[in-house]
Amino acid sequence: MRIEVLTIFPGYFESPLAESLLGKAIAAGLLEIRITDVRAFSTDRHRKVDDEPYGGGPGMVMMAPVIAAAIEASRESTGAWSVFLTPDGTRLDQAVVETLARRDSLLLFCGRYEGVDERARQSGLFDEEISLGDFVLPGGEAAALALLEAVSRLIPGVVGTAESVERESFARERLDYPHYTRPRDFRGMPVPEVLLSGDHARIERWRRVRAYERTLARRPDLLAVRPREPGEGEE
């Protein structure tokens, strides 16, 4: 999969893309990520990408011609699906991540300042607009990185064990079950006996019940999508 990120702060991504699963996926050729400086598409001798808003008000607004030049240059060579990271976009969830992961090429645009000239949005430059949630960040870089992490995990070979992805939170509309490792007792809290039993069928039942209980307690809205099923009762 190929992903290009358009940003005015390319250095923001240097360390994350060299570490952990992302770094390994890039080194293995499973993922190609290109970070492009939006300022390279400015026609101003100072590489200016923003200007004061018409009508007055605080802050600056990213200019439509610069945005268009950056996105169209990438689309011309890759035909990538373009995503604008913005607080008023569609809320990012696992279903959105899975849809994006099925695309061959993505283009992520990171807004800054007070936002972008509305005409950039009206002119069809963005195929999709996505938000991390109901809060505001200084720019779209953190959102783009979160999206990169989420999408990359679904690319075959990036996560060593495919089962880890299939069982994690939000897969099949359930939160993940509790996990334990050594020591067997921590501050008077022992590992549940069933996990030490070696009975794999019983362990699987226990995990399904615990996942259901955690979902019911913390995210009951997910149960409206997929109600309680056989095997999620008491183990």
Secondary structure, DSSP 8 states (H G I E B T S, - for coil): -EEEEEES-GGGGTTGGGSHHHHHHHHTTS-EEEEEEGGGG--STT---EE--TT--SS-EE-HHHHHHHHHHHHHHH--EEEEEEEEEEE--HHHHHHHHTSSEEEEEE-BTT-B-HHHHHTT--SEEEESSSS--SBSHHHHHHHHHHHHTTSTTTSS-HHHHHHSTTGGG--------S-SEETTEE--GGGGS--HHHHHHHHHHHHHHHHHHH-THHHHHS---TT-S--
